[in-house]
Amino acid sequence: MAALCEGYTLCGLTPDQNNSTSGIDGIEEERDSDHVIVTDSNRTVTLYKVSDQKPLGSWTVKQGQTLTCSAVFNSQANEYVAVSDNKVIRIWKEGDVLLDKTFKATVKADIWKVHCAGGEQPVVLFRRGAVRQLEHLLSDPQQPIEDVLAEDEAVRWSAAIAVQTQQFVLFTTELGGENFFYLQRLNPHSLQKYHLEREEAGLLPLSVSASYKDDHISLLCLYPNGFVYRSLVSVRSPVLDEGPRALPLPRNRVMSLPVGEGRLKAASALFLDDSHIAAVGAHHPSAGADFLCIWNINFQTLQAGKEMGGKIYGQLWNYSNKFFIPHGKRLSVIPFTCHKSSLASALGKLRQARPEESKCPTYVPSWNKILHEEKAPLSKTGETRKTRSTRKTQASLSLTAEQVLELVKTAPAEEVQKEVAELLSRQDIQDLQLGKLASILVCRSQADPHFYAHSSFVHLVHSQFLCHSVCPDLLPLALERKDYFLCQMCLLLFPDIPEVLTCTCLKAFICLPDVDAEKMCLEPESVSLMETLITSQHCQGDLQNGFSPPSRVEAHSDTANDQQTREGSEKATSRLVCPVGSHKAALLNGILQTAYSDTFLLPHLKDLNSQHVLLFLRYLQFLYLRYSQDTFPQAHSERAPSLHQILDWICMMLDAHFTVLVMTPEAKGFLLNLHGFVQSQVKLFSELGKIEGSLQELQKMKRKQDVGQYSIEIIEIF
């Protein structure tokens, strides 16, 4: 099972004027997994500490000079190696400041790239296909360099792999629409040439990557039509040069990535392990092309996907379980996990550990659990043949899944709901069939305004076989039909709802009148929770975390107007009145519990007007103050938003609308009250900091073992 973690920005980009390239020539791992070297397309090499997103050093060539090869780190000599102006090799150490004053050597032929694999000595690949070890080349920089490639043949991609004492240089070339693969051994020197099979319509590979395992090099090629091919090359024993003759290189297709309309223009794919590949720039099955996806090639399933904002340049690097992706105007780092492939994970049925179980070993259910979502009953010795035959008869009378799929296209809503309910009660149903069933029901509901299978949709969502990516039109349909119960279920059970849909639901819920909301039938537990919060007695004493009512908070200003506004806000907040009804609050709680990325959510939040924002913020304030009361223990119900979720939404709403709120007269009292709360928190933590040393001294003091029934003990703290 593979998963993508929360990413972060390593540095900004400076794309070229036409925005066709990212401005990054290459990224190489340095001494450990937390350091990388980033070479831009012009003049600069920068060393970054990845975990801190911090540059540790930067080196630039003089104006008029250009770096034509990405820099690498020679771990044996603790030196950096790069090439400028195609022929000048530059070597420097981390303490050097000016590249112009470091070692330089000019060679006789143009260099394609310098590679340094597995801690071995760097090797130099020339544009005409010759390969030299750097140490040997520097001993005589003006030594003649032979031409390996044909006259118009050009190198398109290269890499190096180190295996024990052997080092391989791999590169592909193009000549007249044909592609070739070269395998250069360095110890002893030998060269093999292979001819890559030509793709239909003469398509050339968009990306090439290689990996090594069990004496074989796996070559992965992605084409503009979305086809991903793998070729295996044995390296068990060196062979003699074959001269100009190119051996045919067999291949097999491992994936067919979605391409949408037309062809892929900027995409890249690489191996993660035997079962998984990562692709960027190819289309997500139910979204756009600006996605990073991890695919399981054994089961042809999408394991993880993450939308990447901005233009995708078709570049992707992978070091130490971290993806490095340039997109838009930034270079992002996306950590990922990739575990051993299993059918359970491919089907999405592998039990996910809860936060409190994260340190426990993963539980892999039985096959019956995977396929039927419940344990198959053990065969009982007392079961009679009559019982078994009765079950077979009942099963034979039921419609098959295919028959139900055909029936829902034309049958009345009552019959459809009956058959779907019966289908879901069976044990032989599969998630793929249910996904197709949901899509058919949604399409029919969109085409026929008089058809809507509410109970079928609810049962399908409750089955937990569905998610937004499987049936992306379900939630928009529920909003269109004002089926807020189904919206609530989707928000609670779907883990992959896009941020734009989350904001659409939020706007619909806020605009819903309380009178209409109270008439709706919603999820009972969520409504009951809010009724308890709203109708229970409110505490008038101090609140937790150092917060006290506004009358006890220090004044923010001495002006008469602010004092009057503050007095009004004191009256408004002294009784913790919920600004919305229990049913509307239950719907809003579903929004608070939905997964999101603040980067993609903030732009859509700005579509809300000031009145809606103020109402939502007052509701969030009510929840937070209610949770903070000494008399109200925080609910641990699955339908209750957590304290962190409430705070995160308050911060996001203020970030998105702070300027508007400052200019809105109705929001002034609310903002002053919120400021008073934050001020009291700061004061509390300041006071706690003053007594921190005393509390630590108390912990160090030894307690007397025999105190007796009554004693007075004086503790002196110096």
Disulfide bonds with the S-S distance in Angstrom:
none
